[in-house]
Amino acid sequence: MAVSLLELSGGGVSLEFDEPDLAKIRAAIATQFGEILVLANGPLLSEVEFGGERFVYYQEWTPCLLSRSEKGASILRLIAAMLSAGPADCP
C-alpha cells in the first residue's frame, strides 16, 4: 500500500493513495474513528465526515482526502502513520 501525505499551503493536508487501497483506507478510518458519513456526493469529489471533522474526498487523478481544519489535518496524519506502520505497529 502506497500512502503519501502532502502538507498544503495554508495548513491543509492531503492524504493520497492508490484507488485499489480505498478499502484499506476506509477500514483504517472505521477502526479509529467509526462510521464515515457521506454528506455530499459528486462525480469528482464528495464531502465526508468522520472523527467529528469534515473532509473532501477528491477522485479525479490520484484519490485523496483533504483536510478542512487543523484537527482534520491531525486526523489525516494519524491515519497515514497507521497505514505506514506495519500491522504489528498499529494500535
CYANA upper distance limits for C-alpha pairs under 8 A (distance plus 0.5 A):
  1 MET  CA     17 PHE  CA      8.36
  1 MET  CA     18 ASP  CA      8.21
  1 MET  CA     21 ASP  CA      6.93
  1 MET  CA     83 LEU  CA      8.46
  2 ALA  CA     17 PHE  CA      6.48
  2 ALA  CA     18 ASP  CA      7.22
  3 VAL  CA     15 LEU  CA      7.55
  3 VAL  CA     16 GLU  CA      6.24
  3 VAL  CA     17 PHE  CA      5.22
  3 VAL  CA     18 ASP  CA      8.00
  3 VAL  CA     80 ALA  CA      7.15
  3 VAL  CA     83 LEU  CA      7.82
  3 VAL  CA     84 SER  CA      7.63
  4 SER  CA     15 LEU  CA      6.44
  4 SER  CA     16 GLU  CA      5.66
  4 SER  CA     17 PHE  CA      6.99
  4 SER  CA     80 ALA  CA      7.72
  5 LEU  CA     13 VAL  CA      7.36
  5 LEU  CA     14 SER  CA      6.23
  5 LEU  CA     15 LEU  CA      5.22
  5 LEU  CA     16 GLU  CA      6.70
  5 LEU  CA     77 ARG  CA      7.72
  5 LEU  CA     80 ALA  CA      7.28
  6 LEU  CA     13 VAL  CA      6.16
  6 LEU  CA     14 SER  CA      5.55
  6 LEU  CA     15 LEU  CA      7.05
  6 LEU  CA     16 GLU  CA      8.17
  7 GLU  CA     11 GLY  CA      7.37
  7 GLU  CA     12 GLY  CA      6.67
  7 GLU  CA     13 VAL  CA      5.21
  7 GLU  CA     14 SER  CA      7.06
  8 LEU  CA     12 GLY  CA      5.40
  8 LEU  CA     13 VAL  CA      5.93
  8 LEU  CA     14 SER  CA      7.54
 11 GLY  CA     70 GLU  CA      7.48
 11 GLY  CA     73 ALA  CA      8.31
 12 GLY  CA     66 LEU  CA      7.60
 12 GLY  CA     67 SER  CA      6.08
 12 GLY  CA     68 ARG  CA      7.08
 12 GLY  CA     69 SER  CA      7.40
 12 GLY  CA     70 GLU  CA      7.62
 12 GLY  CA     73 ALA  CA      6.60
 13 VAL  CA     66 LEU  CA      6.34
 13 VAL  CA     67 SER  CA      5.94
 13 VAL  CA     73 ALA  CA      5.79
 13 VAL  CA     76 LEU  CA      7.64
 13 VAL  CA     77 ARG  CA      8.43
 14 SER  CA     64 CYS  CA      6.69
 14 SER  CA     65 LEU  CA      6.13
 14 SER  CA     66 LEU  CA      5.09
 14 SER  CA     67 SER  CA      7.09
 14 SER  CA     76 LEU  CA      8.16
 15 LEU  CA     64 CYS  CA      5.77
 15 LEU  CA     65 LEU  CA      5.65
 15 LEU  CA     66 LEU  CA      7.05
 15 LEU  CA     76 LEU  CA      6.78
 15 LEU  CA     77 ARG  CA      8.35
 15 LEU  CA     80 ALA  CA      7.56
 16 GLU  CA     62 THR  CA      7.12
 16 GLU  CA     63 PRO  CA      6.43
 16 GLU  CA     64 CYS  CA      4.77
 16 GLU  CA     65 LEU  CA      7.18
 17 PHE  CA     21 ASP  CA      7.11
 17 PHE  CA     22 LEU  CA      8.01
 17 PHE  CA     62 THR  CA      7.17
 17 PHE  CA     63 PRO  CA      6.40
 17 PHE  CA     64 CYS  CA      6.74
 18 ASP  CA     22 LEU  CA      7.62
 18 ASP  CA     62 THR  CA      7.00
 18 ASP  CA     63 PRO  CA      6.96
 19 GLU  CA     62 THR  CA      7.94
 19 GLU  CA     63 PRO  CA      6.79
 21 ASP  CA     25 ILE  CA      6.85
 22 LEU  CA     26 ARG  CA      6.65
 23 ALA  CA     27 ALA  CA      6.62
 24 LYS  CA     28 ALA  CA      6.64
 25 ILE  CA     29 ILE  CA      6.75
 25 ILE  CA     83 LEU  CA      8.48
 26 ARG  CA     30 ALA  CA      6.58
 26 ARG  CA     36 ILE  CA      8.40
 27 ALA  CA     31 THR  CA      6.52
 28 ALA  CA     32 GLN  CA      6.75
 28 ALA  CA     79 ILE  CA      7.37
 28 ALA  CA     82 MET  CA      8.18
 28 ALA  CA     83 LEU  CA      8.06
 29 ILE  CA     33 PHE  CA      6.03
 29 ILE  CA     34 GLY  CA      7.22
 29 ILE  CA     35 GLU  CA      8.38
 29 ILE  CA     36 ILE  CA      8.08
 29 ILE  CA     50 PHE  CA      8.15
 29 ILE  CA     79 ILE  CA      7.54
 30 ALA  CA     34 GLY  CA      4.73
 30 ALA  CA     35 GLU  CA      5.99
 30 ALA  CA     36 ILE  CA      7.39
 33 PHE  CA     50 PHE  CA      6.65
 33 PHE  CA     51 GLY  CA      5.43
 34 GLY  CA     50 PHE  CA      7.44
 34 GLY  CA     51 GLY  CA      7.73
 35 GLU  CA     50 PHE  CA      7.06
 36 ILE  CA     48 VAL  CA      7.16
 36 ILE  CA     49 GLU  CA      6.30
 36 ILE  CA     50 PHE  CA      5.61
 37 LEU  CA     48 VAL  CA      5.97
 37 LEU  CA     49 GLU  CA      5.56
 37 LEU  CA     50 PHE  CA      7.02
 38 VAL  CA     46 SER  CA      7.61
 38 VAL  CA     47 GLU  CA      6.62
 38 VAL  CA     48 VAL  CA      4.97
 38 VAL  CA     49 GLU  CA      7.03
 39 LEU  CA     46 SER  CA      7.92
 39 LEU  CA     47 GLU  CA      5.87
 39 LEU  CA     48 VAL  CA      5.95
 39 LEU  CA     49 GLU  CA      7.60
 40 ALA  CA     46 SER  CA      5.89
 40 ALA  CA     47 GLU  CA      5.53
 40 ALA  CA     48 VAL  CA      7.65
 41 ASN  CA     45 LEU  CA      7.05
 41 ASN  CA     46 SER  CA      4.84
 41 ASN  CA     47 GLU  CA      7.01
 42 GLY  CA     46 SER  CA      6.07
 44 LEU  CA     58 TYR  CA      6.49
 44 LEU  CA     59 GLN  CA      5.85
 44 LEU  CA     60 GLU  CA      6.03
 45 LEU  CA     56 VAL  CA      7.15
 45 LEU  CA     57 TYR  CA      5.94
 45 LEU  CA     58 TYR  CA      4.89
 45 LEU  CA     59 GLN  CA      6.50
 45 LEU  CA     60 GLU  CA      8.31
 46 SER  CA     56 VAL  CA      6.25
 46 SER  CA     57 TYR  CA      5.62
 46 SER  CA     58 TYR  CA      7.14
 47 GLU  CA     54 ARG  CA      7.37
 47 GLU  CA     55 PHE  CA      6.31
 47 GLU  CA     56 VAL  CA      5.21
 47 GLU  CA     57 TYR  CA      6.69
 48 VAL  CA     54 ARG  CA      6.18
 48 VAL  CA     55 PHE  CA      5.81
 48 VAL  CA     56 VAL  CA      6.70
 48 VAL  CA     57 TYR  CA      7.37
 49 GLU  CA     53 GLU  CA      5.98
 49 GLU  CA     54 ARG  CA      4.83
 49 GLU  CA     55 PHE  CA      6.54
 50 PHE  CA     54 ARG  CA      7.19
 51 GLY  CA     75 ILE  CA      8.17
 53 GLU  CA     68 ARG  CA      8.37
 53 GLU  CA     69 SER  CA      8.28
 53 GLU  CA     71 LYS  CA      7.85
 53 GLU  CA     72 GLY  CA      6.27
 54 ARG  CA     67 SER  CA      7.74
 54 ARG  CA     68 ARG  CA      6.93
 54 ARG  CA     72 GLY  CA      7.67
 55 PHE  CA     65 LEU  CA      6.80
 55 PHE  CA     66 LEU  CA      6.00
 55 PHE  CA     67 SER  CA      5.59
 55 PHE  CA     68 ARG  CA      6.35
 55 PHE  CA     72 GLY  CA      7.76
 56 VAL  CA     65 LEU  CA      6.07
 56 VAL  CA     66 LEU  CA      5.54
 56 VAL  CA     67 SER  CA      7.33
 56 VAL  CA     68 ARG  CA      8.16
 57 TYR  CA     63 PRO  CA      7.75
 57 TYR  CA     64 CYS  CA      6.25
 57 TYR  CA     65 LEU  CA      5.05
 57 TYR  CA     66 LEU  CA      6.94
 58 TYR  CA     63 PRO  CA      6.19
 58 TYR  CA     64 CYS  CA      5.88
 58 TYR  CA     65 LEU  CA      6.85
 58 TYR  CA     66 LEU  CA      8.08
 59 GLN  CA     63 PRO  CA      4.84
 59 GLN  CA     64 CYS  CA      7.07
 65 LEU  CA     76 LEU  CA      8.39
 67 SER  CA     72 GLY  CA      5.49
 67 SER  CA     73 ALA  CA      5.66
 67 SER  CA     76 LEU  CA      7.76
 68 ARG  CA     72 GLY  CA      6.63
 68 ARG  CA     73 ALA  CA      7.87
 69 SER  CA     73 ALA  CA      6.70
 70 GLU  CA     74 SER  CA      6.77
 71 LYS  CA     75 ILE  CA      6.81
 72 GLY  CA     76 LEU  CA      6.82
 73 ALA  CA     77 ARG  CA      6.72
 74 SER  CA     78 LEU  CA      6.72
 75 ILE  CA     79 ILE  CA      6.80
 76 LEU  CA     80 ALA  CA      6.64
 77 ARG  CA     81 ALA  CA      6.68
 78 LEU  CA     82 MET  CA      6.65
 79 ILE  CA     83 LEU  CA      6.69
 80 ALA  CA     84 SER  CA      6.46
 81 ALA  CA     85 ALA  CA      6.61
 82 MET  CA     86 GLY  CA      8.42
 82 MET  CA     89 ASP  CA      8.24
 82 MET  CA     90 CYS  CA      6.10
 82 MET  CA     91 PRO  CA      8.28
 83 LEU  CA     90 CYS  CA      8.35
 85 ALA  CA     89 ASP  CA      6.11
 85 ALA  CA     90 CYS  CA      6.95
 86 GLY  CA     90 CYS  CA      7.23
